[in-house]
């Protein structure tokens, strides 16, 4: 009888693992995050790998049949939208107005440079890819992941050693360039599937820019502005309690995403624009800044999302000679991306960005361009626009559909490891410098403060 009551299934075991990790990590989160400087991104991914199909095979997203890509796309979309809305809310009031020029200078050249350079590296490493296909894969790796970036810039180390201006500009850049990944992906897809270059460029301008980006931004800003007015009126007339007010942090971001995605606009930029607009005068931020609900939501979503990514990683595809993919090529690609994707561009333009004070801060900003949720989202989105591949692929579009996720996922894994463990590394450097300086200053009474950046 007791055995009949047991209902063991992959779904229920997955619930145990997802909830269990969050519970156990929360019990020691202060020690791990504030003492060891390791966040939920790294540990969640590692746990996902352990319970995934190449570990204990408890949680296997790729085994969910034809709908697995759709599930992955929507999970990443929800996490991104909430993260982007949060970024807009957490920026100082009217930040985009006061820092629009700096952000434009920082985002557009850096994205364009990284897109072209990363595509060139892939074109050399993977000869079966033509340059247009390489541009498509590079478009997935162009945006900075706001979820990983927020996990890094909100930590104790960042607050102690990174200036507030740098933290804000990095967060705003990560949010803005996520939505701008659409045009980079769109032109690559159109050039791949359209027979006419003129038709591809026309669709890219009309659909990729005017409809998706411009409409998405305007839609999000208008919705955020109108909703902020409604919230103030409701609060002034005591129509809403504090709990319901704070709940809008989650509800309104999903509402905006639903409207934007339904009409085919850029839902990521819409969410960010809505977050900026709703807290433009600082009122919304003032109401929620002393409440931890939003942080709890972000924390739980981050844990579950990166467990999902860890289990989703296709390790069996990282050595596929038939598709010209090998482990050493992927490692070289990760190294090249870390060096050339952002750092040269930011070192060249930082003097035009007042928030970046010196070349060391430009180097730091160039390094902290993590790839994670956004790369998985854009690569999965690309798959929905590409033909279903045959075995072997019959043309370049099918070859692209076969190789895009193995390449992108390995770079994401490399970025999670490198960027996730950079803070512990930098902390070790700072502690070492501090101790060395302290020993060398023992004969003086002057106080010394370590500045790890400039």
TIVEXVEX-184957 format. One record per residue (C-alpha): residue in one letter; y, z, x. Coordinates in steps of 0.001 Angstrom, whole numbers, padded with zeros to 6 digits, always signed. Example, Ala and Ser with C-alpha at 12.3 -4.5 7.8 and 13.67 -1.06 7.14 Angstrom:
// TIVEXVEX-184957
a-004500+007800+012300;s-001060+007140+013670;
//
This chain:
// TIVEXVEX-184957
x+000000+000000+000000;x+002426+000951+002776;x+001659-002282+004606;x+002536-004230+001457;x+006011-002705+001486;x+006775-004013+004980;x+008875-007169+004850;x+009183-008273+008450;x+011000-011586+008792;x+013159-013288+011438;x+016268-012699+009321;x+015664-008952+009006;x+014828-008578+012685;x+018048-010456+013460;x+020022-007956+011341;x+018474-005098+013320;x+019371-006745+016637;x+022947-007690+015691;x+023730-004309+014158;x+021778-002395+016792;x+023671-003963+019694;x+027029-003230+018078;x+026009+000379+017382;x+024644+001013+020874;x+027510-000735+022652;x+030027+001235+020573;x+028456+004505+021737;x+029332+003721+025359;x+032177+001232+024847;x+034850+003427+026427;x+032795+003847+029589;x+031860+000171+029858;x+035200-001373+028847;x+037683+001077+030340;x+035787+002256+033418;x+033591-000692+034387;x+035920-003330+032825;x+033030-005251+031263;x+033687-006354+027685;x+031568-007268+024675;x+031785-010978+025519;x+029597-010678+028624;x+027187-008082+027259;x+026898-009753+023853;x+026011-013077+025466;x+023455-011413+027729;x+021878-009642+024757;x+021801-012916+022826;x+019934-014581+025692;x+017411-011715+025714;x+016651-011951+021981;x+017002-015735+021884;x+014309-018438+022017;x+014129-018293+025825;x+013764-014521+025805;x+011900-012593+023122;x+012421-015371+020526;x+013651-012966+017846;x+016862-014857+017084;x+016739-018670+017407;x+019642-020570+015782;x+018310-023990+016852;x+015118-023372+014838;x+016971-023262+011531;x+016383-026952+010858;x+018920-029696+010103;x+021519-027164+008933;x+021649-025321+012294;x+024647-027328+013533;x+026510-026704+010285;x+025825-022969+010526;x+026986-022908+014159;x+030131-024850+013277;x+031110-022517+010440;x+030315-019302+012339;x+032521-020450+015232;x+035209-021645+012813;x+035485-018262+011066;x+035613-016306+014321;x+038221-018687+015772;x+040409-018678+012683;x+040510-014885+012504;x+041177-014701+016258;x+043992-017278+016061;x+045592-015589+013060;x+045409-012292+014959;x+047077-013907+017978;x+049957-015103+015811;x+050383-011676+014226;x+050208-009769+017519;x+052836-011841+019317;x+056376-010362+019245;x+058612-011344+016284;x+059877-014964+016426;x+058024-015428+019716;x+057371-019134+019152;x+061073-019795+018600;x+062186-018000+021754;x+059385-019325+023961;x+058757-022762+022456;x+060049-024657+025495;x+057951-022663+027966;x+054880-022973+025777;x+055338-026732+025385;x+055722-027174+029149;x+052689-024991+029789;x+050341-026353+027109;x+050723-030134+027030;x+050690-031034+030766;x+047948-028499+031509;x+045722-029756+028702;x+046294-033432+029524;x+045725-032893+033249;x+042577-030842+032728;x+041233-033336+030180;x+041565-036317+032511;x+040391-034511+035650;x+037346-032872+034046;x+036369-036230+032554;x+036644-037837+035993;x+034383-035171+037515;x+031787-035708+034775;x+032013-039483+035168;x+031089-039073+038844;x+028342-036479+038320;x+026730-038165+035310;x+026757-041954+035925;x+025124-042737+032573;x+028256-041473+030818;x+031062-043978+030523;x+034580-042619+030981;x+035347-042520+027240;x+032247-040383+026621;x+033276-038151+029526;x+036695-037753+027893;x+034979-036666+024671;x+033003-033933+026451;x+036095-032926+028445;x+038016-032527+025165;x+035569-029752+024216;x+036372-027933+027469;x+040143-028471+027394;x+041205-025607+025095;x+041377-022036+026312;x+039255-019727+024191;x+041543-017252+022351;x+038673-014867+021569;x+037649-014440+025211;x+041276-014491+026319;x+042181-011689+023896;x+039212-009619+025073;x+040513-009958+028642;x+044289-009580+028101;x+043985-006572+025745;x+042016-004414+028159;x+043155-001429+030174;x+043259-003395+033434;x+045539-006071+031961;x+047935-003500+030515;x+048163-001738+033880;x+048339-004716+036227;x+049501-007797+034291;x+053066-008122+033057;x+053598-008256+029311;x+055254-011682+029554;x+052123-013122+031178;x+049827-011514+028603;x+051877-012931+025743;x+052214-016446+027147;x+048485-016626+027932;x+047596-015501+024403;x+050062-017927+022807;x+048858-020771+025022;x+045212-020074+024180;x+046025-020113+020465;x+048179-023253+020578;x+045893-025388+022708;x+042881-024620+020519;x+044363-026537+017627;x+045604-029287+019933;x+042030-029985+021017;x+041644-032076+017845;x+043744-035051+019069;x+041989-035084+022451;x+038611-035126+020720;x+039736-037612+018060;x+040875-040343+020462;x+037616-040042+022410;x+035484-040235+019259;x+037445-043138+017798;x+037221-045123+021039;x+033467-044449+021098;x+032587-045421+017528;x+035297-047976+016645;x+034869-051605+017713;x+038621-052201+018011;x+040834-050266+020413;x+043833-050952+018165;x+042038-049452+015167;x+040990-046419+017225;x+044543-045735+018436;x+045972-046268+014939;x+043552-043771+013404;x+044202-041346+016255;x+047953-041379+015626;x+047824-041287+011838;x+044850-038963+011380;x+044643-037013+014641;x+048344-036268+015015;x+050302-036788+011803;x+047701-035594+009324;x+045634-033023+011180;x+048056-031473+013697;x+051479-031837+012042;x+050275-031196+008488;x+048067-028308+009614;x+050952-026629+011442;x+053440-027094+008610;x+050893-025979+006013;x+050068-022807+007917;x+053735-021990+008555;x+054719-022523+004910;x+051782-020489+003582;x+052517-017685+006052;x+056233-017639+005186;x+055650-017619+001432;x+052940-014986+001688;x+055148-012718+003821;x+057810-012839+001087;x+055232-012059-001601;x+053856-009161+000444;x+057329-007664+000895;x+058092-007928-002811;x+054755-006404-003708;x+055277-003564-001225;x+058850-002915-002369;x+057704-002579-005983;x+054662-000458-005096;x+052249-003084-006418;x+050007-002867-003351;x+048496+000049-001457;x+048150+000268+002294;x+044435-000566+002369;x+044952-003751+000404;x+047909-004658+002608;x+045816-004352+005750;x+042952-006269+004139;x+045241-009318+003987;x+044799-009592+007750;x+041281-010853+007117;x+041663-012387+003658;x+044734-014512+004292;x+043359-016041+007501;x+040219-017187+005648;x+042334-018378+002698;x+044467-020511+005026;x+041376-021879+006751;x+039856-022809+003387;x+042896-024769+002233;x+043452-026549+005562;x+039814-027496+006097;x+039437-028653+002488;x+042227-031215+002841;x+041102-032180+006349;x+044067-030687+008248;x+043840-028753+011520;x+042638-025367+010245;x+042922-023722+013664;x+046605-024552+014101;x+047163-023666+010456;x+045736-020176+011010;x+047850-019620+014136;x+050995-020920+012443;x+050305-018683+009431;x+049894-015653+011698;x+053184-016418+013474;x+055036-017014+010190;x+053733-013962+008379;x+054942-011675+011174;x+058049-013696+012086;x+060391-010788+011357;x+057926-008166+012612;x+057456-006534+009188;x+053769-007352+008766;x+053006-006270+012329;x+054816-002974+011773;x+052679-002263+008723;x+049351-002757+010490;x+050057-001846+014136;x+048969+001791+013719;x+045810+000874+011842;x+042625-000043+013685;x+041046-002072+010887;x+041995-005429+012394;x+040742-004378+015814;x+037450-003230+014310;x+036993-006577+012547;x+037728-008494+015773;x+035364-006266+017730;x+032412-006637+015346;x+032938-010402+015026;x+033153-010786+018816;x+029908-008883+019331;x+028010-010895+016730;x+029538-014220+017770;x+028640-013930+021446;x+025149-012688+020622;x+024858-015872+018561;x+026146-017990+021467;x+023704-016349+023889;x+020783-017145+021584;x+022151-020648+020921;x+022284-021717+024590;x+019776-024591+025128;x+018289-023596+028490;x+015509-026172+028177;x+018110-028978+028239;x+019662-027976+031577;x+017025-029883+033527;x+016554-033205+031731;x+016092-036024+034270;x+015633-038562+031482;x+019259-037924+030475;x+020502-037586+034073;x+021120-033841+033619;x+020062-031442+036353;x+020901-027846+037202;x+022671-028627+040482;x+024964-031138+038740;x+025862-028596+036086;x+026621-025945+038718;x+028862-028400+040603;x+030600-029224+037331;x+031346-025560+036615;x+032750-025048+040129;x+034928-028160+039854;x+036218-027113+036431;x+037139-023633+037643;x+039133-025129+040521;x+040709-028268+039074;x+040986-027828+035289;x+044122-025620+035181;x+045112-024230+038557;x+046718-027361+040154;x+048728-028120+037013;x+050085-024588+036616;x+050930-024323+040303;x+052923-027553+039925;x+054869-026624+036771;x+055220-022825+036876;x+058861-023005+038018;x+059667-024556+034624;x+058028-021619+032818;x+060339-018560+033118;x+057567-016178+032042;x+055652-016975+035249;x+057572-015373+038109;x+055704-016559+041203;x+052868-018718+042471;x+050461-015778+042363;x+051074-015362+038631;x+050622-019125+038237;x+047314-018858+040094;x+046274-015933+037895;x+047268-017820+034730;x+045437-020903+035938;x+042274-018953+036586;x+042274-017187+033213;x+041533-020177+031031;x+038132-019113+029662;x+035919-021425+027631;x+033785-019930+024882;x+033903-020016+021098;x+036368-022916+020978;x+034221-025109+023266;x+031112-024460+021145;x+033108-025202+017989;x+034641-028478+019232;x+031341-029754+020688;x+029542-029012+017405;x+032366-030669+015489;x+031967-033748+017708;x+028275-033919+016792;x+029196-034204+013128;x+031251-037320+013951;x+028618-038975+016169;x+025448-040838+015115;x+022123-039000+015100;x+020509-039829+018464;x+017172-041585+018787;x+014700-040887+021594;x+015627-042524+023903;x+019287-043055+022899;x+019951-046634+021811;x+023613-046773+022842;x+026414-044814+024492;x+027367-042988+021273;x+023797-041695+020892;x+023646-040748+024568;x+026872-038792+024125;x+025426-037005+021077;x+022354-036065+023142;x+024192-034723+026196;x+027383-033155+024841;x+025995-029729+023931;x+023816-029183+027030;x+026807-029898+029281;x+029342-027924+027240;x+027025-024943+026719;x+026291-024582+030444;x+030023-024616+031242;x+030566-021998+028528;x+027862-019818+030095;x+029461-020220+033524;x+032897-019371+032138;x+031616-016250+030366;x+030067-015026+033612;x+032991-015917+035880;x+035896-014961+033631;x+034075-012005+032088;x+033350-010487+035492;x+036722-011398+037046;x+038374-008191+035844;x+035771-005920+037537;x+036214-008039+040687;x+040017-007865+040612;x+039850-004146+039898;x+037725-003689+043010;x+040301-005625+045017;x+043178-003568+043601;x+041373-000262+044271;x+040556-001388+047809;x+044169-002408+048474;x+045442+000843+047000;x+043180+002937+049214;x+044035+000925+052318;x+047753+001203+051620;x+047427+004918+050871;x+045783+005528+054227;x+048425+003492+056046;x+051262+005387+054317;x+050077+008918+055074;x+052878+009455+057581;x+055618+008738+054988;x+056672+010294+051714;x+057463+006989+050012;x+055525+006310+046837;x+053730+002990+046644;x+052735+001075+043549;x+050205-001735+043843;x+051323-005037+042325;x+048166-007132+042113;x+049955-010322+041086;x+053360-010668+042756;
//
